[in-house]
Amino acid sequence: MLFPESFEKVFVTLTAKTQPGSPPPAKIFALKHSPSLPSEAVPRKVLLLLHGFTHNHTAYYETVKELSKAGILEHWDVVIPDLPGYGRSTKIPSVDGSHYEHSKRAIASDCVALIDTIYGASQKFIVAGHDRGARVAYRMAKDFRDRILGLCLIEIIPTKMMFEKMNSSDKHRLTMKAYHWIFLAQPTNVAETLIGASSDFYFSQAVEEWTGPRHREHLDPIAVASWVEQYRNPAVLTGSLEDYRAGASIDLEHDEDDERHGKAAVDCPLLVLHSENFGKLHDVEGIWKPLGTNSVSVKQVGDDQIGHFVHIEAAVEVVSELVSWMNGIIQ
């Protein structure tokens, strides 16, 4: 069993949009934990965890294990969804080719709607995300400034900056490492056809390549199987590709609009966690410090044996930093 029995399954169908031609509403699957003895006199403390590419909610199995050891589950609600389009959550792509339905803005709105459905629209919460989930979380903190108490980003720099850094200045080292940003964003049916021919191979290879030497072939096999096997469903494959297509188009438009209007920085406390190898590629502190108007903390976790899946491979250090930071926000 990857998660404690206290985590219950939740299926939420979001409210349908009223505009003519709008696709059906997203349906979100999530795991939700609530303290066994919640106090009505004490406001709920809610943590939302968002996964990244190749993953689904099971990506947080090690994080939850460490949160439990730290006593967080005794006092905090924890919600871990499959992002719309991934796992058991469904999301129909934009019919007009804009990719809006899978934009970080739309997915962030869907995730806030999930919190609204579970707890009510007045519930404030902390959000942490890894990889694509971190991009959703960053957008959420900008679009829902009155709801987000704290933002934790794991192993990312802003989307626009990633594209700008894919150049020959470092002999295309980053371009080669992040080739999938370009490949997965190709027009509809290109990547679907090529990956769909052997999705198990493609995603097994991606998981292995992005895992650091210490944990390679040592991740939980149940979790890995759930990541790889989900892509046998053509809708999940397309959903994840729409995520990247949005990232290369409408997400950039939204981010550039933020920059023009001075809204690129978040107001809430910001914690950025990254691996040693990620720090060799990017000036993580120099990038994120200007993008937070409240307290900004940037921390390296793990050593050079840790890969991209920091929240799994360095879960002890990640949770230690996360819990200390969370407790500084909400006592």
N, C-alpha and C positions, 0 to 999 in steps of 0.2 A: 504494500500500500504506500503510495507516494505521499499522501497527505493525511493528517490526523482525522479521526472520525468526526471531529467537531466541524469540519468543512462540509457544508451541504451544497448540493447542486441547485443552481438557479437558472431558469430559462425565462427570458424577458423579451416580449415582442414590443418594440417601440411604437409610438404613435405614428400613424401614417401621415404623410404630408398631403396637404390639400391642393397643391398646385397641379393643374392638368399635366398628364404625362409623367408624373413623378413615379419612380420605381417603388415597389413594395417596401414596407419598413424593414429595417434590420431586425434580426432576431439574435439575441446575445445569450451565450452560455457562459456561466461563471461559477466559480467556487466561492462560497461566503462563509466566513467564520465570525461568530459573535461570542463574547465572553459568556461563560456558563452562568454567571450571576451578575448580570448587568444591573447597575444602580440607576433608578429613575431620576435620582437627584443629581447625578453626575452626567454631563453631556457626553455623548458618544465620541470616541476617538476612532477615526476611520482612516485606514491605509488602503489605497488602490495601487495594485501592481500590474504593470503592462509589459507584455513580452515583446520580443522582436522577431525578425525574419528567421525562417526555418522552424520556429517554435510555436507553441501554443501555451495555455495556462500551466502545463506541467513543467515549464522551464523554471518555475519558482520552488521546486521541491526541496532543494538544499537551503534556499533562503528561509522558507517556512520552518524547516527543521531548526535552524539557528535562531529564528525569531521565537520559537517555542522555548528553547533553552534560555533565552534572554528574558523570559517572562512576559513578552509583549502580548501573547495570546490571552493572557489573563485579564488584560485591560483594554485591548484594542479590537475593533472589528477589522477584518482583512478581506478584501474583495479582489479576486483574480479572474478576470474574464479572458476568454478567447477573443482577440480583437476581431471586430466585424470583418468577415472574409476569410478568417483563419479558423482551424479546428471545427468546433460545432456551432460557431456563430456564422450567420449568413448575411450577405450584403449583395444586392444586385448592382452591377456596374452602371454608371451613368449612360443613358441611352443616347445622349447627344455627343458622346466622345470627349467630353470635357474632363473626365476622370474625377469630377467633383465628389461623387459619392464615396470615393476612397481617399480623398484628400485628408490631410491631418486635421483640418478644420472640421470636416464632417465626422470623422472617426472620434475626435475629441468630444464633439457634441453628443455623439451616440453614447460614449462612456459616461459623460455627465448625466445623461438621461437614465442610464442604468442606476447610478447612485440615487437620482431623484426617485426612481421607482421603488428602490429598496428602503430608502431612509426619508424621503421627502426633499423638496427643492431647497430647503433651508440648511441642509447638512453641508458643512464645510469639511474638507478632508485634505490629507497629504497624498501626493501622487508620486510614485517612483516608476521609472521605465528604463528598459534596456533596448538598445538598437532602435528598431522602428517604433517600438513602444515609447522610447524616450522622446522621439520626434513628436509623437502624439501628445505626450505629457507637456513638452515645451509649448506646443500650440495651445494646449488646454490652459496653461498658466497665463498665456497672453489673452486668450478670449474669455476666460472666466475668472478674472482677477479677484472678484468678490467671493469666490468659492474655494480657491486653492490656498491652503495654509502653508504649504511647503512643497518644493519641487526638487526631486532627486533624479539626476540624469546619469546614466551609466554607459560609458564607452561611446560617446558621440561628440561631434562638433556640428555646428549648424549646416543644414543641407546645402545652401548656396556655397558655403566655403568648401565643402567636400568637392563639389563640381569644379570650383575655381582652382583647387589644388591638384586636380588631375591634369598635369602638364609635364613638359619635358625638363623642368627645373631640377628634378631629382631623378632624371633618366626614367621617368614614368613608373617609379617604384609604387606610388600610391595608385596610379591607374591600373597597374597589373593586379594589385591586391584587391581593388574595388571594381574589377571589370564588370561584375554582376550588376552594378548600378546602371551601366549602359545596356547590357544585354537584356536584363529583365524589363527595361523600360521601352523595348522595341514595340512597334505597333501590334495590335491584337492578332493573335494566332501564330506569331513567329516563335516566341518562347514557349507558348502552350504546346505547339507541335513538336519542337525539338526536345523540350524537357519531358513532355508527356510520353515520348517514346520509351523512356526509362527513368521515370521520376525517382524510383528507389535508389538508383545509382547516383543521380545528380544530388539528391539531398543527403544521402549517406556520406558522399564525398565531401559535401560542403560542411557538414557537422564535424567530420574528422579533421578537415583542413583548418577550420577555425578554432579547434580545441587546442590548447597548449600541450606541450610534450608530456607534462606530468599526468594529465588527466585523459590523454588520448586513449581510447578504447576502455576507459574506466568510468564513463558516465553511466547513469542508471539505464539499463537496457529497456525497461518499460517506458521511460520518458523518451528515449531516442526513437523507439518504435512508434510512439504516438506522433512524434514530429515527422518522421519519414512517411508513415502510412497515410497521414492526412492528405498528402498531395496526390494520392491515387484518385481522389475526388476532383474531377475537373473544375468544379466551382471553387474549391479551395486554391487550386493552382492559379486560376484566373484572379481570384481575390488578392493573392499575394503579389501577383504581377501588376494589378491595378494600383496597389500600394506604391510600387516603384514608378509606374507611369505617372501617377499623381506627383510623386517626388520630383520628377524631371520636368514638370509643367506647372500645374496650378498651384502646387505648394510653393514654388519659387515666386509666383505672382503674389501670393499672400504674404510671403516673407519680405519681398521688395516693397510692398505697400506698407508693411510695418516700419521698415527703415525710413521711407519717405515721411511718415507721420510721427516718427520718434517713439514707436511702440515696440521696438525689438527687444527691449529689456523687460524682465519680469520684476514684479513688485515684491513677491514673497521671498522668504529665505531660500537660497539655492545651494544644493549640494551636488557636486560633480565628482563621480568616481571613475577611475580609468586604470587600465593595466599599464605595466612598465613599457611594454612594446608599443602601446597606443601613444604613450607619452614621447616615445622616440620619433614618432611620425608627426605629432602635432604639439604646438605650444598650448596645451589644454588650459592652463591657468590664464595665459595672456588672451586667449580667445573668449573665455567665459566671464572673467572678472568684469568687463564692461557691460555684460548683458544681464546684470542683476543690480537693482537699485537698493536692495536690502542687503543682508549679509550674504556673502558668497564664499563658499568653502570648496576648494578643489583638492582632492586627495588621490594619491596613487595607492592601489591595493595589489598585493601579491608581488611576485618577482618575475623574472624573464621566462619562467616556465608556465606562466598563466597565459591563456589565449584570449579570444574575444568574449567567451562566455563567463565573464568576470563574476557575475552573481551566483554562478554554480561552482566554478573552479576556485574562487577565493571567497566563498560564502561566509566564512568565519569573520574575515576582515571587513567585508562589505556590510554585514549585519552589525558588527561592532560600531562602524562609522555611522550607519543609518540610525541605529537605536539612540546613540548619544546625541545625534542631531535632532531626531524627533522629540526626544525628551526635553531638548532646549526650546522647542517650539510650543509643545503642549505638556504641561506638568501632570 
